[in-house]
Amino acid sequence: MHTILIVGTYDTKAEELEFLAECIVGQGGQVCRMDVSVLGDPPCPVEIDKHAVAGAADSSIAAAIACDDENAAMQIMARGAALQAARLQAEGRIHGVIALGGTMGTDLALDVCAALPLGVPKMVVSTVSFSAMIPPERLAPDIQMMLWAGGLYGLNDICRASLSQAAGAVLGAARTVQRPGATRPLVGMTSFGGSILRYMHVLKPALAERGFDLAVFHATGMGGRAFEALAAQGAFCCVMDFATQEVGNHLMGSGISAGPERMTAAGRRGVPQMVAPACNDLVDFIGWQEVPPALQDRPVHAHNRLLSSAVLGAEERVAVAKALADKLRQATGPSVLFLPLLGTHEWDRPGAPLHDPEGLATFNAALRAACPANVPLRAMNCHINDPAFCDTVLAQFDAWLKDGTIRV
């Protein structure tokens, strides 16, 4: 039997939460109810009451009420709910979580989901799902969200349709999920699609032959955030962070950003890291929006209707090189920087639309000059999509494997 943790304010949304419970139980699952309300009491029994939730945060309902501020009170409940959920999961008492709410409930639900490990199904049904008010950095790497359409107050046919789907989704996920295990050590990699970067096609089977699994993260903002979150948790035995363009995106104010902490988690944790500057000459922006004023005087490549890329000028490339070097300077573990001198994506090859040998030379010189003393720089007379790049990467991987730098 799989048990789903149901999280919500049972003083105001008991009818909707109990409908979720009925759907889950009706499909052969079990439920554990967690009440995160503050002022009222639930009209039905709950397994984890509000006093236990507040107590887990070293506080109390009385203290939450005494705050006389709903935001401060709900943050007490969010801390307690996250700790309670993590404990229940560690003890094997729950196998997934579903949370329900508006802005207050969603704020709390994000903390609960972030407290649970990758592979534990996490479903948030919210009136503000997919809203710009939800900070990307607060989204757990495998969170699922559903818009709670027509559900602000009370049950109705539209609301039942959404809630029943969500209940089936989280229970089905709990039944079928293959959680990450320790069958093979995991290497984390960043990249873009095969039309622009090719190294993963060679490196994935080569690493598999050596007994390693490879997880490739799409470096378009959310992928980079997930990569950093898992690196911080120690999910990787080694990282191959070759698509570092998100650093430049953030530096240039792009909305396609992995945040200011991009390219720091592995270094802080001491995870062996290999770094390369793929697409260092580009800044991505949201394709369906107008070209930002600061990027209107330069070549632009429309990758699709969602994403476009603008070419950086010489001074901007120097700034990106220095930003990458600053990130590497913080590394506490073994690190190496690969610099393919002949280009870093398929669009910058000779004859390709974004070929710019002078701009490339400017970036290469700036990165050579800025590279910190704690990180060896391996300049290669090849393009990042050439076989020689993968050969060099695998040689470094094998050396680290042989001397015990990469622990398996």
N, C-alpha and C positions, 0 to 999 in steps of 0.2 A: 504494500500500500504506500502511495506517495502522499505526503502531507504538504499542503500549501499554506504558507503563512499569509493571512489576510490582514492588512494594515489599514487603519482608517479611524476617523473620529466617530465612534459608535454612539455618541450622544446626539449627533445630528444626521448621520448617514447610515443608521443601522439597517433600514429597509433595503437600501442598495447593497450594503455589505453582506447582508444575509441572503440576498438574491445570488450574489457571487458564490457564497458558501453552498447554497442549494445546487447550483450548476456543477460545482466541483464534486460534491458528494454524489450527485445524480450520475456522474460519469465514473464513479468508483474510486474517487479520491477521498482524502481526509483533509480536514482544515484545522488550523490553529489560529485563533483570533487574537489580534493585538489591538487594544484600544489606546489611541493616542490623544483622546480628548482631554480637556483641562477642566472646563467649568461644569459640564453636565455628567450624568451617569448613564450607562447604556441600558436599554430596555431588555437586553438579553444577556445570558452568561457569556463571558469571554475567558479564554485561557490565560492571557497575559493582560492584567488590568492596568489602568493608568498609573496606579501607585507603584507598581513594579517597574513600569517604564521610567517614571521620574526617578525612582530609587536607583536604577542602573546608572543614571547620570549623576549620582551622589547629590541628589536634590529631592524635592518632594512636590506634590501637587499644591500644598499650601505655599511653598516658595514660588512656584510658577504663577499662582494667582496673585501673590504679593508683588510680583513684578509690575502689575498694572499696565502691562504692555504685551499685546498678543504676539509680537515678533519674538521678544525675549522669552516668553513662556513656551512658544513652539520650538525654539532652539533647544531648550531643556529637554523637551519631549523627543526632538530629533536625535540628540546625542544618546538618550536612553534607548530609543527604538533601534538605532543602529547597533548598539552594543548588545542588546537583547537578541536581535536577529542573528548577529555573528555567533553568539553563544549557542543559540538553538541549532544553527547549521553545523557548528563544530561538533555538537553532541549527537548529530544525526537525527534530530527530531523534526527537521523540515527539509524539503527537497526543492523548494522554489518559493517565490514571494510574489504577491500581487498587492498593489497599493492603489488607493482610490482617493481623489481629491481635486480641489481647485488649486489656487496658488499656494495656500498654506500647506495643504496636504502634499502637493507636488514637491515643495521645498523639502519637507521631511522625507518623502519617499526617495529623493535623490541620494540623501545620506544613507538610508537603509540599503539601497542597491549598491552603493559604493563600498559598503562594509562587507559585502559578500564576494566570495572568490569567483573567478571566471568559470563558467560552466554551470553555475547555479542559476536556473531561469529566473528572470527579473522582469515583471510586467508592471508598468505604471499606466493606469487609466486616468487621464487628466483632462480637465477643461482647457488646459493650455499646452497640450502636447504639440511639439514641433514649433512652439512659439520662439521668437527671437529673445524673449526674456529669460529663457533657460540657458545658462552659461555652458558652452560646450565642455569646459574642463570639469564640470560636475557630472557628466554622463559616464556611467560605468561602461567599460568596453563592449559588453554584450547586453546592454539594457534594451528592452523593447518598450515602445510607447504606443498607446492608442488614444485617439481623440475621444473624449467623453461627450459626444454630441448630444445636446438636449438633456444633459444630466446634472445641471446645476442644482436642481431641487426636485426630489421625488422621482419615482419610477414612472416610465411611460414606454410605449412600444419601441421608440428609437433608442432609448436608454437600455432597455432589455437586450436589444440586438447587439449593442456594443459590449455590454457586460458579459453576455453569454459567450461571445467570441473570445473575449479576453480570458475568461475562466477556462475555456477549452484549450486555448493556446498555451497557457502556463502549465496546466496539468499535462497536456500532450508533450510539452517540452521536457517536463520533469521525467516523464516516462521514457523518452527516446534519446535524451542528451547523452553524448559520449564526452564525459568530462576529461579535460587534459590530465594525463597520467604521467608516470615516470618511465614509460616504456623506452623512450629514446630522449637523450638530451636535446634541447631546443635552441636553435640559433634564430635570432631576430634580425630581419632585414627590412630596409625601406627601399621602395622603388616606385616607378610609374609603369604604365602599361607597355606592352611589347612593341608598340609602334615607336616608342621613344627610347626605351632602355631594354637591353637584352641579357644582361649578366645573370639574372635569376634562372634563365633557361639552361644555362650551363652549370651554375653552382648548386641548384637544388638536387639534381641527380648525383653530382659529385659528393655532396655532403651526405646524401643517403647511403652511398657506398661506404662511407666512413662511419656509419652508424648514427647519424644525426638527422633530426627533423628540422625543417626550415619553415618559419612563418614569415610571409612577405606582407608588409603593411603599405598600403597605398598612401603616399605622402601628400595628401590633399587636405590637410587640416585635421579632420577627425582621425584619420589613420595614424598621423604622427602623435596625436594625443594618446591613442590606445597603445602605441609602441612605447611611449615614455612611461605610461602607467604600469605596464607589464615589466618593463626594465627596472623600475623602482621596486617592484615586488620581488625581483630576483627570478623572474620566469625564464631568463635566457642564460645559457652558459657562455655565450659570446654574441656580440652584435656586429652586423655588417651594415652600418648606417651610411649608405651610399647616395641616397636621395635626400640631401640636406636643404633643398630649396625652401622648405618651410621657414628656415631661419631667416632667409632673405625676404620672404613674404611678410613675416612679422615686422622685420626692420623697416620695410617700405609701407607699412600700414595696410596691407591687404586684408580683406575679410576672410581669405582662405589661409588661416593661420593655425598653427598648433600651439600658440601661446609663447610667452617669454621663456618658459622652461624647456623648450625643445632643445634636444641634443645635450642634455645635462644628466639625466637619470642614470644611465649606464656608467658615466664617469664618476658620479657621486658614490655609487654603490661599489665601484671597483671592478665592474664587469669588463673583461677584455673587449676592446672595441676597435674595429676597423672603420675608418671614415673616408668618404670620397665626396667631392663636390658636384654631384650630378645636377645639371640644369642651373648652375650657378649664375648664368647670365640672364635668367628669366625671373619675372615676378608674375604670379598668377592672380587673376581677379575674376569675379563672378561674371560669367559670360552673358547672362540675360540683363545685366545692368549696363548703364552707360560707361564708356571707358572713363576711368578717373581722370580728372583734369591734368594731374601730374604725369600721366602716361600717354597723353594724346599726341605727343610730338615724336613718336617712335614706332618702329615696326611692331605689329601685333599679330599673333597667330591665334585664330579661333579654333580651338581644339574640338569643341562641340558647343551646343547651346547652353551648357552649364559652366564651362570653363574656357577662359582665354588667357594667353600669356603675352606679356609685353617684354621687349628687350631692354636690358639695363644699359645705362651709359657708363663711361669709364669710371667716373667718381663713385657711382653706385656700386660697381663691381669691386672696387677697392674697399668700400665700406662693408660689403658682404664678406670679403676675405678676412677682414679684421674681426668681424663678428664670429665667424667660424673659429678663428684662432683663439678668441677669448673663451669660447665654450670649451675648446680642447684644453685650455690652460687649467681648467678646474678639475680635470680628470685625476682620480686617485689610483686608478688601475692601469694595466698595460694598454697602450693606445698606439695606433699607427695611422698616419694620414697618407692616402694614395692620391697622387696627382697625375691623371692622364693628360699629358701636355697637348694632345691633338684634338681634344674636344670631350664634352661631357653629356651629349645627347644626340640623337639621330638627326635632329634638325640643324645642327651646327657643322656637319661634315662639308667638305668642299663640294659646291654645286647645290647644296641644300639651301632653303630659303633664308635661314638665319645664320649662315656662315659669316663669321666676323673674326678673322685671324688677329687683327690688331686688338680687339676687345678681349679675346682669349689670352693673348700675350700679356695684356695689362693685368688681368686677374691672376694668371699664373705667377707673375712677378710679385704681386701683392701678397699672395698666399705664402710664397717662399719666404718673403721678408717677415711676415707676421707669425709664422708657425712657431709655437712655443718650444722651449728647450726640452720639455718633458715628453714631447711627441716626435718620434722620428718621421721624417717626410720622405716618401718613396716616389720620386718623380719618374714617370714612365713615358717613353717615346711612342705612345699609342693612343688610340681613342678608347673611351670607356666601354664601347660596344665591341672592341676587338678581342680576339681570344687571349692576347697577351695580358689583358687586364685580369681576366679570370685566373690565368696561370699564376700571376703574382699573388693574387688573393689566396689561392689554395696553397701556395708555398708558405705563406705566412701562417695560415691556419694549421698546416701540418707541423710547422716549427713550434707553434704554441701548444699543439697537442702533444708533441714529443717531449717538451720540457715541463709539462704540467701546468702551463699557464691556463689552458682550458681544462677544467676539471669535469670529469664525466662520472 
